[in-house]
Amino acid sequence: MAQHFLLSAASRTLSLRAIYKAGEDAAYKVFCEMRWPKTDGEAICPRCGCFETYKITTRRKFKCKACAHQFSVTSGTIFASRKMDFVDLLAAICIIVNASKGVSMVQLSRDLDCQYKTAFVLSHKLREAMTQEIQTGVALEGHVEIDGAYFGGHVRPENAKADRKDRRLKENQTGKRRVVIVMREREGRTLPTVTMTEGEGVALAQEIVSRTATMSADEASHWDALHAGWNVDRVNHSEIYSDHGKHTNMAESYFSRLRRMVDGQHHHVSPQYLHQYANHAAWLEDNRRTDNGTLTHIMVSNAMGAPVSRNWKGYWQRAA
């Protein structure tokens, strides 16, 4: 009986290993196809562009026949010097694109069975890859909504009422409060920027928004300067949220997603990384009607096309 149990346990272990190996091979194939789509996954030397390579199957590497350069499918990409298996990288991408309002790093580390710091750095690498789709050099066209919202810099009130201070005063603030300014085309792209004050959005609009576009803004006085360059619809939110087509609902929709991401999932976001979370929310907004399978392929393709990260090269950063 004991011998039968050991044999059955051994066979189960072998079958699990076979399933994992099959999954790893399939995930590796997906990464190759996304890295080299023109050749259906056949390797191309990143140094000289040669199509003829040797396969080093024991290490999943390639060697160029022309220049003898050795490389892997992740060489020169956001996943360069990776330590995780391809099936785990693909699982992380599936989890992140499936989370419509983000996923906490504690939860991701548990799902992937890895350390918190590994999940933290991996997710930020994927956020860098997301920004490959944001065309910062192309002007926004059509009708553009602009708005700003404050994030971070929370000061916890004192326990006793007598010890509490007015947190609205600058001397009682942390200095970590930031503004996310979003400019969003209706049925188009979303471009967020992190600044110190909301009034900086006017100068940003002058750089990003086409002069042939029309704009919408709320009643805040710093948006008055927009009238000098565009035809601007204004809506007073203290009286009405939408006035016969005059609204900033698309910008508010973006902020709704970003706030739920920051407050509901991450609970705290450092000012130095806020721009990456803002871009993540923008990517989710722009792809909100795309199915998960397509989003996963887009994310893998972006990761394979993104260069080596200069901010997230290691798996531990003391500043994080």
Protein Blocks (a to p, Z undefined) as FASTA:
>chain_A
ZZmmmmmmmmmmmmmmmmmmmmmmmmmmmmmmmmmmmnnopacdfklopabdcddfknop
addfklopacdfkgoiakgoiabdfklmmmmmmmmmmmmnopafklmmmmnopafklmmm
mmmmmmmmmmmmpcfkbccehjdddddddeejiacddfblklpccfkbmklpghlaccdd
ddddehiacdddddfbfklmmmmmmmmmcfkbccdddfbfklmmmmmmmccddddfklom
bgghiacklmmmmmmmmmmmmmmmnopacfklmmmmmmmmmmmmmmmmbcfklmmmmmmm
mmmmpccdfklmbfcdfkZZ
